[in-house]
Each structure stands twice: as structure tokens, then as C-alpha cells.
Amino acid sequence: MATVTTHQKAASVNPLKSSQPLGAALAFLGVAEAMPLFHGSQGCTSFALVLFVRHFKETIPLQTTAMDEVATILGGADHLEEALLNLKNRTKPKLIGVCTTALVETRGEDFWGDIKQIKQKRAEELAGTDVLLVHTPDFDGSIEEGYGKAVAALIDGLVQPVAAETARSATKVAILPGWHHTVADIDHIRDTVESFGLEPVIVPDISGSLDGTVPGRWIPTTYGGTTVEAIRGVGDAAHCIAIGRHVRRAAERLSAIGGVPFTVLDTLGALEASDRFVALLSKISGRPVPAKLRRARSRLQDAMLDGHFHFGGKRVAVAAEPDHLYQLATFFGGMGAEIVTAVTTTGHSSILEHVPAETVTVGDLDDFEQLAGAAGCDLLVTHSHGRQAEERLGVPLMRVGFPIFDRLGSQHRRTVLYDGVRDQIIEAANIFQAHQRINTPESLDPFRDRGETHVGHSQVAHH
């Protein structure tokens, strides 16, 4: 069991985490014809928008209530009302997801009361558009928590209660992916579920909206994703599978509203975890595991056999959000590497105790760099902001998570289930091979650790 510690500093140096409203916006971007709306200043929205665009390389629909100095003092209800009406008239979204920011949260406004009053006052103008609210102050939590809150809000605000006598769908399965799953991951999960004859309803589904599809006309809202109607009807699903502890609350809400039984899987990023997911689908469907999945499992086993020589004894430093940290650490640990440095963004998640490392540090990338350097690691694993540590330490960086803005194709990398784990083994093993430490006669000197001068040499072997 890992010990969780927090570094106390006056300021964050090279921050590791992204903000809660950004995570909530990411969830709303996985709903068809949706529009995330940041309730705060234009600067809050601009910063998140830049990160999204640099990471996904796509047009991102994201709007703001544009709070100014007067609204900050007197209250932002008027700005919120004006923004909702403008969005309804100009973009005609099926869903507007309101994400609060530090500016309005610090002021302590009654957001629920404001939105309730706006809905009553402007019922006719807002007809046909659902408005959801998520409390996501920038000064607390991170992208993972904001995403989890937004998924729970989608379930709470849209799913219709199911009567006790209503027949439950035998094939419908609700899938709640984590924020860290890529477009390719979600596509892969969908294909796996469908191979058992099941109908997955993925909430949210960025694989439909952020996969690079270019529409033939200008679409002001999200293009693709799970429809609002599909989310409304998920209450009669046969089962719900949540992938990551940060979406557990959403699964619990779906169970409370529709009586849907649920299973929370901490990760799909390892052989054993993939087996649990496949076995669960087989149990729900009553079907045997398809031959193509058995073959994929065999290919993964072969990759593990081929790759473990390159992982054994390697010292790895990982910095990521809690659930993503757990997925990455279990992956590398399972392949024979040692997690010598583990840094995360928040200490609230119970999964941190199960990370296969002696200590998990809640901190920033400055802490990550110092700890990794002191531990003498062979590989850094974090997002693109770890590139400075890579340069200073001279240790290769494997880019994961969000944001990745200095490489193409990050959304099309698979990291889960049999094929995804195999792909990740290959990627990491190739990095290890490309940065091998070449042994020299001097480095193999048996006396080098004893501080002695080797016979026949004019220099001290220990250096």
C-alpha cells in the first residue's frame, strides 16, 4: 500500500494538473449537439480552449459568460441568462453544460437558484435545450474530478426514471469511460462490447466528436457523440460498467435512478484487468468469448514475452491524475519495471493507496523532476509539459494523458484491452531500446564501486 504525501510550496512550479472546469467541458464535448459554457471571465475560457485545440488539433465549441468587473461585484446572473439565450438562438444546442470557474465560485453565488429562475422565466425561449450545472472551481480538484462531476450531472439531469414493471433491456450496456481514455480507446471498448452482441451506450463519447471527422458544413456545436435521447433512455440498461473510480458516482446515480446494476473497474490497461472486462461482458451477454478476442489475448501474451526483457529492472517515474497514475503504474509494474517516482494532482482519490509504489506525492512537475532525478530513473512518463525535465535530466519521456501538443496522433493511440496494452508495450520497449546504456570496459570494472584504482590503469575507476 502506497503512502500518500503532499509537498507544501508557496507556488506551483510547472503545474502537472489541469483545472476542474476543463475536465467538465471535456465530458460535455462527448455529447452530441452540446455546448460547454464557462461561467466566469473570458480569460478562464481562453486558457482551456487553447489547451483543447493544441491537444486535439480540432475546432472546439466552448463559450463563456464573459464576466466583467461590474458583474464580478454585483453578481453574474444577468450574464448567465444572456449567454444561455444567445447560445440557444445562435447555435441551437440540445445541451448546454454550465461549468463554474474560480471567479464566480469565490464570490459564492447561488448558481442553482439562478439557473432555476432563468429556466422558469425563459421556458419558451429555452425549450428543447437542456441546461446542466457543474460546480467546478479552478482552485480545487483537477481535470479528473471535474470530468467525474460532469458525467454524474449528465446522469442526474437527463436519465429518465424507470418504473419497476418496465422490462429491462437485455442487450443495452451503459459504459462510463474515464477522462484519460483516448478516442481510439473508446472505439476499441465499443467494438469489444459489440462483439458480444451487446449495445453500448457510452456516456460521454468523445470518439464521435473529437476523432477528426470533418463535417461537410459548419457545425457550431459538438459534431458526434452520444445523443441526449440515448442518455435519457439508459435507465433500462442491463448493466453499467464504470472505468475508473472518478466515474463511480455517476454509476451510483444511474443505479439509484434506474436500478441499473453496476461494476467499477479500476483500469483496463493490463492483461488481468482486460480479462475481467471480457469475462463480465460474457456473463452479461451469456455468450462465449469471441475468437478474435482470444487471438488478441494471445498476441498480448506474446508481446509481454518479447517485451519483458526491456522492462525488467528499469526505473520509471510517472506523473498523472490518480486513476491514470494507477493505470500506468500497474502497467509498468506488471511488466517488471520499478515505479521509483509517482506524482499526482490531488490526494482525494482512494485509488492512490493501491498504486504499486512506496510513495505517491501530490505535487507538480518540479517535484516530479527533482524526485525522478534523485531516483536515477530510466524513463519519464507524463504529458507534454514534462519535456523540460526530459531535457534537463537527459532521460527519455513517454508522453501520456493531457495535454500532448508537441506530437501528432495522441488521440489515436490505444492503451486499453488486449490490443491497446500490446501497443503500449511496444511503444515503451522501443523507447527503452532507443536509449540503452552501452556498457564499456570501464563501466564493468569490478572495483568501480569500491573507490579503488584498477590495476594497469592510470585513472580511478570509480567516477
Buried (B, 14 or more C-beta within 10 A) or exposed (E): EBEBEEBEEEEBBBBBBBBBBBBBBBBBBBBBBBBBBBBBBBBBBEBBBEBBBEBBBBBBBBBBBBBEEEBBEEBBBBBBBBBBBEBBEEBEBBBBBBBBBBBBBEBEBEBEEBBEEBEEEBEEEBEEBBBBBBBBBBEBBBBBBBBBBBBBBBBBBBBEEBEEEEEBBEBBBBBBBBBBBBBBBBBBBBBBBBBBEBBBBBBBBBBBBBBEEEEEEEBBBBBBBBBBEBBEBBBBBBBBBBBBBBBBBBBBBBBEBBBBEBBBBBBBBBBEBBBBBBEBBBEBBEEEBBEEBEEBBEEBEEBBEEBBEBBEEBBBBBBBBBBBBBBBBBBBBBBBBBBBBBBBBBEBBEBBEBBBBEBBBBBBBBBBBBBBBEBEBBBBBBBBBBBBBBEEBEBBBBBBBBBBBEEEEBBEBBBBBBBBBBBBBEBBBEBBEEEEEEEEEEEEBEBBEEEEEBEEEEEEBEE
